């Protein structure tokens, strides 16, 4: 294994691997299972659950191999750069995924809702298709309140969402402190700050779940509440899913830190997760401003 | 399989591959994966082609003869999805896998396991899509653009089709990330950016387009799914949404997508024309900048697909002007290729014939695109066969012809044998004549008012439809010649030299033919790197 260090130009090309195929099969089963569930087949959830278990198994297998290779010193600086580029552009693709949903929110708020309310060329639309509808955001009064349920009120920015903003911003700070600790080889501080970050992530998710319960049960705010509910739950739900992924990734990094992985110079996995966490953080700021606040 | 056995010798991977199916299932070798991609694309080309022939069979005469309208609409929808996501895109990723590491002097792609994953998603994703034919309600029939509210009337097929699109998108993003990491990290010393072969340049730009737009498509189809099954109202005006919003989001992906399909074609043609004109490419750097400009413009032209949906006038004007602007960098490329041939010492082997046909016929497709880009004119052409003729000129005689050109060009490098030049030329001439018989009359049909995506038509369209169908069947079956050429070439033939073509330049021609299983484990000498400008 020392050979990998012997020639820094020798790029590590792994042996054949079964894990990508396992990943594909597991995702295929999840998709097939979920689709079957949606069209009312009773075997759907079981197939999906089996796919999910296989997926988790795959994560251990695939990432396990990568971690073992990394700890064995097979990855030189060039391999490290490939991973960095891969993670960077993966995060960019996620940004564009969110952009689609933010685009839907902006389009609805700036164009489609005012047009239904009679703005621009929409006067006739308003008068004949949706008489009596006036465009006010958040869209409490719907164009057709029989097709969709109206909600009582929205979730204000300065309650739980503000706490959650503070939590995520703090977690961005703690993960950075963990990184500093890793770089100065202070393992205790590394583990402490990382554990704090994971805890903050879990706390965020807890508050978010509470807020969803409040919205469902007391405010009648659901995905069926017209375009406000649709954009609200799509954006916050997709973000919450990403926080969940990020928290799991942080937990893995924490476990690896406790096991003694990473060196002050060589710790791509830590940085990749930290980048991902900052990305989730920044997306939340967009949500806080455009979904909750203004 | 053995990736957990890290204790084994680091240099094991220099060995020749294992045998049997597991080799292909577990491979991390860029040449193996390139071969898989190319073979998959070839198979899907015939699957999609068969669907096209069902369409042309039904349209041979007016009236309903062979299939019911619902199935006809499924054919147009799935034909498009198969050809775009199963034919052309995998073919380009196959070329990228085979050629980019060899062109830049790298030992493999940057992320080999990810590379394996991006390929093996494809057969599974298409299984999801194709099985929808056997579900109640049939395969999706609302057109490949999946516009709501029509697509929400799809039967049980809808979630399967949507997840197939998600899966294909994941494959494309993974493949694109791999290309970006490979080109920016794995170039041999001395291979500066402005020395890269244009195929690498056009692919890197394509990769950025993929990473930026495939997630947007995923977002759009996710909203379709929640609108159908979870009560959201993104695309329903009754809840404050708007069906046109889907079109905006879809085409924000969709327009860059068409450049994803054609930019690598520009790269292939930029490799072939200088080789057979025996001159360096004219205007290398302007080619790079033109490709980048086209990619940038592709993000701000999307609504030209939607001129008739009732956008505000300012929108119509903005998207018309930006659309017409694309003609400038595209014109730069066309003139550069022509100038490359000017006073060249030209020969006309099969790759060159396909490349020249590309040049002429893609230009025709570009011109009809200009016509469609003019808003008031588009009001007449929108959703007619004129549009069908336009995008088949750019996609079949553009993208597919350059795939053929590239395949003939590099087959000797891949297999170590020269292909049968006589058969190749026969394939070319039959294809180029029949494809024009197939698609040129569709311009007339569209201008006369024949709508697209319709199984029956008024009798005044009968003659040109019959001509078009005859061309379609000749074109479709003549592609079997290509299969014969490929099989013959794999099995034997005149031994190819390393350089293969007299006028060929670039690192891929410095390695043996067939290319060894591993190339450039040690980077080439900087002196061996000539660069695109030479």
Interface residues (C-beta under 8 A of the other chain):
Chain A: X1 X3 X4 X9 X10 X11 X12 X13 X14 X15 X16 X17 X18 X19 X20 X21 X23 X24 X25 X27 X28 X31 X32 X34 X35 X38 X39 X62 X64 X65 X68 X69 X72 X74 X78 X81 X82 X83 X85 X86 X89 X90 X92 X93 X94 X96 X97 X98 X99 X100 X101 X103 X104 X107 X108 X111 X112 X113 X115 X116 X120 X121 X129 X130 X139 X142 X143 X144 X147 X148 X222 X223 X224 X225 X226 X227 X228 X229 X230 X231 X233 X234
Chain B: X1 X2 X3 X4 X5 X6 X7 X10 X11 X12 X13 X18 X22 X23 X25 X26 X27 X28 X29 X106 X107 X108 X110 X111 X112 X113 X114 X116 X117 X120 X121 X124 X127 X128 X135 X156 X159 X160 X163 X164 X166 X167 X170 X173 X176 X177 X178 X180 X181 X182 X184 X185 X186 X211 X212 X213 X214 X215 X216 X218 X219 X220 X222 X223 X226 X227 X229 X230 X231 X232 X233 X234 X236 X237 X238 X239 X240 X241 X242 X244 X245 X248 X249 X252 X310 X312 X521 X522 X523
